[in-house]
């Protein structure tokens, strides 16, 4: 191989590598690309938010929800999780047992209602 061709191959290879790196940086920083773990975290958070909204809706669907909301407000913060669990509002339709994350998010949602 001629020295000129060898130099062209060398610079061409480095140009290809640098171009790929620049494309990835632009894609992740400006283009909105994300990794699969980030996508899984985002979808998990979205599911948790929707389940918390269902929990709050189930709580408010009770016939005496305003009285129960006042009762919830009077309960100590550490006991609110047990109150939600005992009422069964944190269980999604078809579930036998609720997750603690849903319970925590439901308590946060109800506390936001109290502050209004």
trRosetta pair geometry for C-beta under 8 A, 3 or more apart (Angstrom, degrees):
i j d omega theta_ij theta_ji phi_ij phi_ji
1 5 5.2 -119 -178 85 94 121
1 6 5.3 112 122 -63 119 93
1 9 7.9 -22 177 -1 147 143
2 5 4.5 88 61 9 86 105
2 6 6.9 -151 93 -9 43 87
3 6 5.5 -53 -145 35 34 115
3 7 6.5 35 156 -19 66 103
4 7 5.9 -56 -154 35 31 110
4 8 6.5 31 150 -18 64 106
5 8 5.6 -52 -147 36 34 113
5 9 6.3 35 153 -20 66 105
6 9 5.8 -53 -149 35 30 111
6 10 6.4 32 152 -21 63 107
7 10 5.6 -53 -146 35 32 113
7 11 6.3 23 159 -9 67 108
8 11 6.1 -59 -142 44 28 103
8 12 5.8 31 156 -22 64 113
9 12 5.6 -55 -140 39 26 114
9 13 6.3 30 158 -22 62 106
10 13 6.0 -56 -152 33 26 110
10 14 6.6 18 154 -10 62 108
11 14 5.7 -55 -144 42 34 109
11 15 6.1 40 154 -24 66 107
12 15 5.6 -53 -146 35 29 115
12 16 6.4 33 153 -22 63 104
13 16 5.7 -53 -151 32 31 113
13 17 6.5 28 153 -15 65 105
14 17 5.7 -52 -146 38 35 111
14 18 6.1 31 157 -14 68 109
15 18 5.9 -56 -141 43 28 107
15 19 6.0 31 158 -22 64 111
16 19 5.8 -55 -144 37 25 113
16 20 6.5 26 156 -20 61 106
17 20 5.9 -56 -152 34 29 110
17 21 6.5 26 153 -16 64 106
18 21 5.7 -55 -148 37 33 111
18 22 6.2 32 155 -17 67 107
19 22 5.8 -54 -144 39 30 110
19 23 6.2 33 155 -21 64 107
20 23 5.7 -54 -147 36 30 113
20 24 6.5 29 155 -18 64 105
21 24 5.8 -56 -151 36 31 109
21 25 6.4 30 153 -18 65 106
22 25 5.7 -53 -146 36 32 111
22 26 6.3 29 157 -15 66 107
23 26 5.9 -57 -146 40 28 108
23 27 6.1 31 155 -22 64 111
24 27 5.5 -56 -143 38 30 114
24 28 6.2 19 163 -11 66 108
24 33 8.0 -89 -156 67 60 156
25 28 6.3 -61 -144 41 26 101
25 29 5.9 6 166 -3 65 118
26 29 6.3 -65 -132 48 23 98
26 30 5.4 -33 -170 38 65 113
26 31 6.2 67 132 -23 70 110
27 30 7.5 -53 -94 59 9 71
27 31 4.0 -43 -144 42 47 142
27 33 4.3 28 149 -7 95 138
28 31 6.9 8 -21 49 17 94
28 33 4.8 -69 -89 67 54 105
28 34 7.7 112 -135 -83 78 35
34 38 4.1 -114 178 87 113 134
34 39 5.6 137 105 -53 121 82
34 42 7.6 28 142 -11 166 139
35 38 4.9 99 55 6 75 102
35 39 7.1 -137 99 -4 41 88
36 39 5.4 -53 -149 37 37 114
36 40 6.3 40 153 -21 68 103
37 40 5.6 -50 -147 35 34 112
37 41 6.5 36 153 -19 64 103
38 41 5.7 -53 -150 36 32 112
38 42 6.3 32 153 -19 65 107
39 42 5.7 -54 -146 37 31 111
39 43 6.3 26 157 -15 66 106
40 43 5.9 -56 -144 39 30 106
40 44 6.2 33 155 -21 64 108
41 44 5.7 -55 -147 36 29 113
41 45 6.4 29 156 -18 64 106
42 45 5.8 -55 -150 36 30 110
42 46 6.4 30 152 -19 64 106
43 46 5.5 -52 -147 36 36 114
43 47 6.4 38 154 -20 66 103
44 47 5.8 -53 -148 35 31 110
44 48 6.4 31 153 -18 64 107
45 48 5.6 -54 -147 37 32 113
45 49 6.3 34 154 -21 65 105
46 49 5.7 -52 -147 35 31 112
46 50 6.5 27 155 -15 64 105
47 50 5.9 -57 -149 38 31 107
47 51 6.2 28 154 -17 66 108
48 51 5.8 -57 -145 39 30 109
48 52 6.3 33 154 -22 65 105
48 101 5.5 -68 -128 142 122 120
48 102 6.6 -143 -145 -84 73 64
48 105 5.6 154 163 -41 96 160
49 52 5.7 -52 -147 34 30 112
49 53 6.5 32 152 -19 62 104
49 105 7.0 -134 -99 -168 40 146
50 53 5.6 -51 -150 34 35 113
50 54 6.6 37 149 -20 64 102
51 54 5.5 -49 -149 34 37 114
51 55 6.4 43 149 -23 65 102
51 92 5.8 -63 -135 -74 103 121
51 102 4.7 -69 128 -118 125 112
51 105 7.1 86 86 74 88 139
52 55 5.4 -49 -149 32 34 116
52 56 6.5 33 153 -16 65 102
52 102 6.2 -163 -74 -150 66 63
52 105 3.4 -89 -90 128 132 116
52 106 5.2 -155 -141 -68 73 57
52 108 7.2 -19 -159 60 140 99
52 109 5.2 155 162 -32 105 135
53 56 5.8 -52 -148 37 33 109
53 57 6.3 34 152 -19 64 107
53 109 7.0 -178 -88 -122 44 155
54 57 5.6 -56 -146 39 32 113
54 58 6.2 34 154 -21 66 104
54 92 6.3 51 103 -115 149 84
55 58 5.8 -53 -148 34 28 110
55 59 6.5 31 151 -20 62 105
55 84 7.2 29 180 -166 124 121
55 89 5.1 93 -163 140 76 92
55 90 5.1 17 -123 -105 127 51
55 102 6.0 150 -50 168 141 97
55 103 7.8 -178 -139 -100 159 36
55 105 7.3 121 37 92 142 89
55 106 3.6 -72 120 -104 146 122
55 109 7.0 130 81 49 103 143
56 59 5.5 -53 -151 34 33 115
56 60 6.3 24 154 -12 67 109
56 89 7.9 80 -72 160 19 129
56 106 6.1 -173 -54 -144 71 75
56 109 4.3 -95 -67 128 132 136
56 110 6.1 -172 -114 -64 93 73
56 113 7.1 154 -155 -36 121 133
57 60 5.8 -59 -143 43 31 105
57 61 6.2 38 154 -30 65 107
58 61 5.6 -51 -145 28 30 116
58 62 7.8 54 151 -39 55 83
58 89 4.5 168 96 -146 114 84
59 62 6.4 -35 -178 -6 37 112
59 65 6.5 110 141 -137 65 107
59 68 7.1 -148 -177 110 88 133
59 69 7.9 103 148 -78 113 84
59 84 7.7 -47 -85 -126 127 87
59 87 7.1 56 -110 126 86 149
59 89 4.6 35 -67 -141 83 157
59 106 7.3 134 -30 -175 134 112
59 110 6.5 -43 103 -89 168 119
60 65 4.8 75 -145 -163 43 156
61 65 7.0 110 39 -66 16 136
62 65 4.5 133 64 -74 89 81
62 68 5.8 20 85 9 149 152
64 67 4.4 -24 163 36 104 119
64 68 5.9 113 107 -23 81 94
65 68 5.5 -58 -144 42 35 111
65 69 6.1 42 154 -28 68 102
66 69 5.4 -45 -145 30 33 116
66 70 6.8 34 152 -16 61 100
67 70 5.8 -53 -155 35 34 110
67 71 6.4 36 145 -19 65 105
68 71 5.2 -50 -147 38 38 116
68 72 6.2 45 149 -25 66 101
68 87 7.9 92 -166 -110 138 146
69 72 5.4 -46 -146 33 33 116
69 73 6.5 37 151 -22 62 103
69 110 7.2 -157 -129 -163 84 102
69 113 6.7 -87 -143 113 128 125
69 114 6.8 -179 176 -85 99 85
70 73 5.5 -49 -149 33 33 115
70 74 6.6 31 152 -19 64 105
71 74 5.8 -58 -151 35 32 110
71 75 6.8 40 150 -32 63 101
71 83 7.9 180 125 -155 99 140
72 75 5.8 -50 -155 18 34 115
72 80 6.5 68 -165 -131 84 98
72 83 6.2 160 -115 127 79 151
72 110 5.9 -71 151 158 153 137
72 114 7.3 -135 99 -68 106 127
73 114 5.1 149 -96 -130 109 135
75 79 4.9 -119 175 88 107 110
75 80 5.3 138 102 -80 123 71
75 83 5.5 -30 -136 -43 178 150
76 79 4.7 74 64 12 88 108
76 80 7.4 -136 92 -31 45 80
77 80 5.9 -36 -155 -2 35 118
78 81 7.4 -46 179 17 39 103
79 82 5.3 -54 -164 40 60 114
79 83 6.1 68 139 -29 79 101
80 83 5.3 -51 -149 32 37 118
80 84 6.5 37 154 -18 67 101
80 107 4.9 106 125 -135 121 120
80 110 7.7 -168 -175 77 125 132
80 111 7.9 34 -178 -61 166 104
81 84 5.9 -53 -153 35 32 109
81 85 6.3 29 150 -16 64 109
81 100 7.8 16 -162 -149 129 84
81 103 5.4 69 -151 151 88 121
81 104 7.0 -6 -108 -82 113 60
81 107 5.9 -48 -81 -56 66 145
82 85 5.5 -56 -144 41 33 112
82 86 6.0 35 156 -23 68 107
83 86 5.9 -52 -143 35 26 110
83 87 6.4 22 157 -14 60 110
84 87 5.9 -61 -150 40 28 109
84 89 5.7 -83 -161 55 77 105
84 90 5.2 72 147 -37 107 113
84 103 5.4 148 97 -149 132 86
84 106 5.4 135 -153 101 148 129
84 107 5.9 -109 -28 -67 147 86
84 110 7.7 -163 -85 -1 118 148
85 88 7.5 36 176 -71 33 37
85 90 6.1 -30 -92 27 55 133
85 98 7.0 -151 -118 55 78 125
85 103 6.0 3 -65 -121 90 136
88 91 5.3 -32 -172 16 75 118
89 106 6.5 154 109 -171 108 150
90 98 3.9 106 119 170 99 168
90 99 7.9 -131 159 53 114 48
90 102 5.0 133 -168 113 96 107
90 103 4.5 1 -122 -85 158 73
90 106 5.3 -128 -96 2 90 156
91 95 4.9 -158 -167 81 84 106
91 96 7.6 -74 -143 145 127 8
91 97 7.2 -96 -109 -156 103 9
91 98 4.5 -113 -81 -56 57 105
92 95 4.6 70 57 -1 78 128
92 98 7.1 127 -6 -109 71 88
92 102 7.3 -109 -40 -135 98 164
95 98 6.3 92 120 -80 139 59
98 102 5.3 -105 -179 69 105 129
98 103 6.0 112 122 -51 125 95
99 102 4.9 97 64 3 84 99
99 103 7.2 -148 100 -3 47 88
100 103 5.3 -54 -150 38 41 116
100 104 6.1 43 152 -22 71 103
101 104 5.8 -52 -146 35 31 110
101 105 6.3 26 156 -14 65 108
102 105 5.8 -58 -146 42 30 108
102 106 6.0 35 153 -24 66 108
103 106 5.7 -54 -146 34 28 113
103 107 6.5 30 154 -19 63 103
104 107 5.8 -53 -151 33 31 111
104 108 6.6 30 150 -17 63 105
105 108 5.5 -52 -150 37 35 114
105 109 6.3 38 150 -22 65 104
106 109 5.5 -52 -148 35 33 113
106 110 6.4 29 154 -15 65 105
107 110 5.9 -56 -147 40 31 108
107 111 6.2 33 153 -20 64 107
108 111 5.7 -54 -146 37 30 113
108 112 6.5 35 152 -23 63 102
109 112 5.7 -51 -153 30 32 113
109 113 6.9 34 148 -20 63 100
110 113 5.4 -47 -153 30 40 114
110 114 6.6 43 149 -22 66 100
111 114 5.5 -48 -150 30 37 115
111 115 6.6 37 152 -20 65 105
112 115 5.8 -55 -150 34 34 112
112 116 7.2 51 150 -39 61 93
113 116 5.9 -39 -162 4 38 117
